[in-house]
Amino acid sequence: MNRRLIDYFIIWLKGIAMGAADVVPGVSGGTIAFVSGIYEELIETINKVNFDTLKILKDQGFKSMWQSINGNFLLTLLFGIATSILSLAKAVKWLLENKPILVWAFFFGLVLASVIYIAKQIKNWNFVTVLVLISGSALGYYITILPPMSSTYSSSLFFFLAGSLAICAMILPGISGGFILLLLGAYKPALDALDDKDFKTIFLLICGAIVGLLTFSRLLKWMFEKYRNLTLTVLTGFVIGSLNKVWPWKDVLQSEIINGKLKILREQSVSPFTYNGDNQLMLATIFIVLGFLIILLLERTAIKKAL
């Protein structure tokens, strides 16, 4: 695919948006990838990274190998994600700690518009499609209310599987990888491993993430090729269910001090009118609308590009 410099600049911006979403616990960068029109290309690109890649490198050289894996696209996107995480992580974390309702309101608007965007791509509606949508929504919602598991697990297999499941969630629209780590009880051990430079645990998490990414991306690619309509329906359901996670007004049910900081483990969504504190309803509504409009803008940009 021939791309101009401006095209790669836009991909970089989309990577920044994905990275910003991944910084927020409960928001998936996969959602941003989907609504920005690069989700399927990302899945296909990941699938191109396999043992054949090494064979192409050996027989035809680096340039042919790089072109075969759509390297420019992948590198630009990863650079955007890294740029966002390194530059925005502290700002987003500060906002989450000091302006949580407004941050969640903004992301609620993003995710809500994403539901409409993905659902519009479902071509055939019937009883099975509706059933799958309801089931996907129920599963997505159920995941958001699951209590976190104990963080006492320490086996190598546990960390490998945790890394695999977290990366799968990260490329699925709806649920974030960090939230899955929290549910599995691996969030604190992962942070401890980074702080303590526990390279064995870090290595196991990375290996699990690589295996999970390469395996799950192949499953997603196959599903899009064989059952595109139902796959879009399931993804729409996941995103609908995940709305509970990004609802701005919540009561804390369970919290824990992790690495000297208060970490919310379980919350319950409540009405803004019964929220215990300043509900900031007017500002929150503005931020919901802002998030919603940004997705609409992305959609229109994608349509114009397609035309």
Secondary structure, DSSP 8 states (H G I E B T S, - for coil): ----HHHHHHHHHHHHHHHHHHHSTT--HHHHHHHTT-HHHHHHHHHT-SHHHHHHHHHH-HHHHHHHTTHHHHHHHHHHHHHHHHHHHHHHHHHHHHSHHHHHHHHHHHHHHHHHHHHTT-----HHHHHHHHHHHHHHHHHHH-----S----HHHHHHHHHHHHHHHHSSSS-HHHHHHHHT-HHHHHHHHHTT-HHHHHHHHHHHHHHHHHHHHHHHHHHHH-HHHHHHHHHHHHHHHHHHH-S-EEEEEEEEETTEEEEEEEEE--TTT-SS---HHHHHHHHHHHHHHHHHHHHHHHHHH-
